[in-house]
Amino acid sequence: MQTDSRPGRRGRGGAKPLLVGVGVGPGDPELLTLQAIRTLGEVDAVLAPTTGRDEAGRAESVVKNALPELAVERLPFSMTPDTEPGGAVQRAASRDRAAARIVELLDAGMSVAFVTIGDPNLYSTFPWVAEAVQESRPDTEIETVAGICAFQALAAKSGTVLLDGTESLALVTALDGTDHVRDALADRSRAVVVYKGGRHLPAIAQMLESEGRLDGAVIGERLGLDGERVTSVKEVAHEEVSYLATVIVPTIHATPT
């Protein structure tokens, strides 16, 4: 991927087509970076993923709160998990439709930004879409603008120190179950961040308790949005919370006694 941080309107004038993935942070428009704001103002078209054309996705909502006059086009994506019948086919089809629309804009000489929650290089739809675009138009320049991640915002809001000294961090997703979480928790000296684990929270909480790591673990949902909740995992251990909930499990050394 290219690393030029000044995309401008480089889709024009015979230059290479340009597609930029722009991270918009976890939900609070105040966490949209200056670079992201500048990039969105410089490109010719801004696209945002959504589950339906009539409903703004979270990334679009963040952008419109910060830049209400900015035109944003919605790209519907299927959120059906690959584990459900037909899920993988539906998701691939929506990816291909999104890529085809981006290619259409690039072929018209436009530079394009694709906004995504968090960071475009971390559990994001963007690399998947960008790959399809480059398969169709290999000369397309692909760039990304870094975004603040949900676990960083949650650490700040909860007063949680993630790492110190030579400690390390495991970032895992519970999208397809809790096996990755269990493996990550095995190293008690490593902090663990769990993404997309809301519906598995009771099982995750049980794991934390069995590992002696429930105390000090925190969870955040709808960070930066209406209905935001930041609390201890212990307080909501028996609930199923939002799909995009984030859990932080400090190292065993950082856990309060």
C-alpha positions in Angstrom: 0.0 0.0 0.0 1.1 3.6 -0.6 1.9 5.8 2.3 1.4 9.3 0.8 -0.6 11.2 3.4 -1.8 13.9 1.0 -4.3 12.3 -1.4 -5.8 15.5 -2.8 -7.9 15.1 -6.0 -5.4 12.9 -7.7 -8.1 10.9 -9.6 -8.1 13.8 -12.1 -5.7 14.8 -14.9 -4.5 11.4 -15.9 -3.0 10.5 -12.5 -3.5 7.0 -11.2 -6.8 6.2 -9.7 -6.9 6.7 -5.9 -8.8 4.9 -3.2 -8.3 5.9 0.5 -9.5 4.0 3.5 -10.3 6.5 6.2 -10.5 5.5 9.9 -13.1 7.6 11.8 -12.6 6.2 15.3 -15.1 4.3 17.5 -18.0 6.7 17.4 -17.2 10.1 19.0 -16.8 12.7 16.2 -14.2 14.5 18.4 -11.9 11.5 17.8 -12.0 12.1 14.1 -8.4 13.1 13.3 -7.4 16.3 11.5 -5.8 14.1 8.7 -9.1 12.3 8.3 -11.1 15.6 8.1 -8.6 17.0 5.5 -8.7 13.8 3.4 -12.5 13.7 3.3 -12.5 17.3 2.1 -10.0 16.7 -0.6 -11.3 13.6 -2.4 -14.1 13.7 -5.0 -16.4 11.0 -3.4 -16.9 9.7 0.1 -18.5 6.2 0.5 -19.7 4.6 3.7 -20.7 1.0 4.5 -24.3 0.4 5.7 -26.6 -2.5 6.2 -29.3 -0.8 4.1 -29.5 2.3 1.9 -32.1 3.9 4.1 -30.0 3.7 7.3 -26.8 5.5 8.0 -24.0 3.2 9.2 -21.9 4.1 12.2 -19.0 5.4 10.2 -21.3 7.7 8.2 -22.9 9.0 11.4 -19.5 9.9 12.8 -18.5 11.8 9.6 -21.8 13.6 9.3 -21.7 14.7 13.0 -18.3 16.3 12.3 -18.9 17.4 8.7 -22.7 17.8 8.3 -22.4 19.3 4.7 -20.3 16.5 3.4 -21.9 14.3 0.7 -21.7 10.6 1.6 -22.8 7.7 -0.6 -24.0 4.5 1.1 -22.7 1.1 0.1 -24.9 -1.7 1.5 -23.1 -4.7 2.9 -24.4 -8.0 4.1 -23.6 -8.7 7.8 -24.7 -12.4 7.6 -21.9 -14.4 9.3 -20.0 -16.9 7.2 -21.1 -19.6 9.6 -24.8 -19.2 8.6 -26.2 -20.8 5.4 -25.4 -18.6 2.4 -23.6 -16.1 4.6 -20.2 -16.2 2.8 -21.9 -15.9 -0.6 -24.0 -12.9 0.5 -21.1 -11.1 2.0 -18.9 -11.7 -1.1 -21.7 -10.5 -3.4 -22.0 -7.3 -1.4 -18.3 -6.8 -1.5 -18.2 -7.2 -5.2 -21.1 -4.7 -5.7 -19.3 -2.2 -3.5 -16.0 -2.7 -5.5 -17.9 -2.3 -8.8 -19.3 1.1 -7.6 -15.8 2.3 -6.6 -14.4 1.2 -9.9 -17.1 3.1 -11.7 -16.2 6.3 -9.8 -12.5 5.8 -10.4 -13.0 5.2 -14.1 -14.9 8.6 -14.1 -11.6 10.2 -12.9 -12.7 10.6 -9.3 -10.6 10.0 -6.1 -12.5 8.0 -3.6 -12.5 7.7 0.2 -14.1 4.7 2.0 -14.8 5.5 5.7 -14.7 2.8 8.3 -15.1 2.7 12.1 -11.9 2.5 14.0 -8.8 1.9 11.9 -9.0 0.7 8.3 -6.2 -1.8 8.8 -7.8 -3.5 11.9 -10.8 -5.8 11.5 -12.1 -3.6 8.8 -14.1 -4.2 5.6 -11.8 -1.8 3.7 -8.9 -4.2 2.8 -11.3 -6.7 1.6 -13.0 -4.2 -0.7 -9.7 -2.6 -1.8 -8.4 -6.0 -2.8 -11.4 -6.5 -5.1 -10.9 -3.0 -6.6 -7.2 -3.7 -7.4 -8.1 -7.0 -9.0 -10.3 -5.0 -11.4 -8.0 -2.0 -11.7 -4.4 -3.0 -10.8 -3.1 0.5 -11.2 -5.2 1.9 -8.4 -3.3 3.5 -5.6 -4.5 2.3 -2.2 -3.9 4.4 0.9 -5.1 4.5 4.4 -5.6 7.2 7.1 -5.2 5.8 10.6 -8.1 6.0 13.0 -8.4 5.8 16.8 -9.4 2.3 17.9 -12.2 1.4 20.3 -9.9 -0.2 22.8 -7.9 3.0 23.1 -11.1 5.0 23.7 -12.3 2.4 26.3 -8.9 2.5 28.1 -9.1 6.2 28.4 -12.8 6.3 29.5 -12.3 3.5 32.1 -8.9 4.7 33.4 -7.4 1.3 32.4 -3.6 1.1 31.9 -3.2 -1.3 29.0 0.5 -2.0 29.1 3.6 -1.2 31.1 7.3 -2.1 30.8 7.7 -5.2 28.7 4.1 -6.4 28.8 2.4 -7.4 25.6 -1.2 -7.2 24.2 -3.3 -9.8 22.4 -6.2 -8.4 20.3 -8.7 -11.0 19.3 -12.2 -11.2 17.9 -15.1 -13.3 19.2 -17.0 -13.0 16.0 -16.9 -16.8 15.4 -16.9 -17.9 19.0 -14.6 -17.8 22.0 -11.8 -20.1 21.2 -9.4 -17.3 20.3 -10.3 -15.6 23.6 -9.5 -18.7 25.6 -6.1 -19.1 23.9 -5.2 -15.4 24.5 -6.1 -15.6 28.2 -3.7 -18.5 28.7 -0.8 -16.1 29.1 -1.7 -14.3 32.3 1.0 -11.7 31.9 -0.6 -10.5 28.6 -3.3 -8.0 28.4 -6.2 -9.1 26.2 -8.6 -7.0 24.1 -11.8 -8.7 22.7 -13.7 -7.3 19.8 -17.1 -8.2 18.5 -17.9 -10.4 21.5 -21.2 -9.0 22.8 -23.3 -12.0 22.3 -20.7 -14.2 23.9 -20.2 -12.1 27.0 -21.5 -14.6 29.5 -19.1 -17.2 28.2 -16.2 -14.7 28.2 -17.0 -13.7 31.7 -17.0 -17.3 32.8 -13.6 -17.8 31.2 -12.2 -14.7 33.0 -13.5 -15.9 36.3 -12.0 -19.4 35.9 -8.6 -17.7 35.0 -8.8 -15.3 38.0 -9.0 -12.4 35.6 -12.6 -11.1 36.0 -11.6 -8.4 38.5 -10.3 -5.4 36.6 -11.8 -6.4 33.2 -13.9 -3.7 31.6 -16.4 -3.5 28.8 -17.6 -0.6 26.6 -20.4 -0.5 24.2 -21.6 2.2 21.8 -18.5 4.2 22.6 -19.0 7.9 21.7 -22.7 7.4 20.8 -26.0 7.8 22.5 -26.5 4.9 25.0 -22.8 4.6 25.7 -22.0 2.3 28.6 -18.6 1.7 30.2 -18.6 -0.7 33.2 -16.9 -3.7 34.7 -17.4 -7.0 33.0 -18.5 -8.4 36.4 -21.5 -6.0 36.4 -22.9 -7.3 33.1 -21.5 -10.8 33.2 -24.9 -12.5 32.5 -26.0 -10.1 29.7 -25.7 -10.2 25.9 -24.5 -6.8 25.0 -24.0 -4.9 21.7 -22.3 -6.7 18.8 -19.5 -4.1 18.7 -18.8 -4.2 22.4 -15.1 -4.1 23.4 -13.6 -5.9 26.4 -10.3 -5.1 28.0 -8.6 -7.6 30.3 -5.5 -6.1 32.0 -2.5 -8.2 32.7 -2.7 -10.2 35.9 -0.1 -7.9 37.4 -2.3 -4.8 36.7 -5.5 -6.3 38.0 -6.6 -4.7 41.3 -6.5 -6.9 44.4 
